[in-house]
């Protein structure tokens, strides 16, 4: 690629910083529409010579010969599939990472790389219409569920089946999309939103659920809060986020008869690891 030819093919049209470590990007592709299924991901990228935020951890000195090479990472899309003017992403800063310290330094109207198409199989396609759904996420692992729920909301309205979103974060201020999910819950009896924080001793204003998500999955109270039974015959479970949470939850759920789904053999347990 000639040095004068930019690999960037998208624009950051807006960003909403929720905390210093969490932000929501809206990215406009140069070429639209950009079709995707709710739950899929897209690749974002910046060149190695892109500036980083001051808080970023130290890196090896930049090799001039590699300065214009792209750093690329996959991120779940959180916008509804009906949106054709932008793609939304829920991002968490990793100061020791290569890409997010550069992404967090972007300003609105800055340019960046967007992969040519969405990919992934973490979707609702293989869930029978008569099954309820438990969506479990840590941190920004909530993003694909937001896409699913927004797409349903703009389509059929409230979910026909029962859906519960179990979202865990360290503190209440890390619960991205909380107001939107609370509003959806108020308008849709078939939807339940259960936010959980793991460090209540440092968040004195919180009076909701606390603890680890895996503990809640094994807690009989979850079924009463959700309004459905947590059995593979009745409910499909989606797991997204921290690999430790996913592995622990998978062990727990497979012990109760859940099977991990594949493209060839649909199961009742669906996973998406974030790192």
Secondary structure, DSSP 8 states (H G I E B T S, - for coil): --TTS----EEEEEEEEEETTEEEEEEEESSS-----TT-EEEEEEETTS---TTS-------GGGTT-EEEEEEEB-S-TT--S-EEEEEE--TTSSSHHHHTT--TT-EEEE-SS-B---SSTTS-TT-EEEEEEEGGGGHHHHHHHHHHHHTTSS-SS-EEEEEEESSGGG-TTHHHHHHHHHH-TTEEEEEEES-GGG-TT--SEES-HHHHHT-THHHHHHTS--STTTEEEEEEE-HHHHHHHHHHHHTTT--B--SSS--SEEEEE--
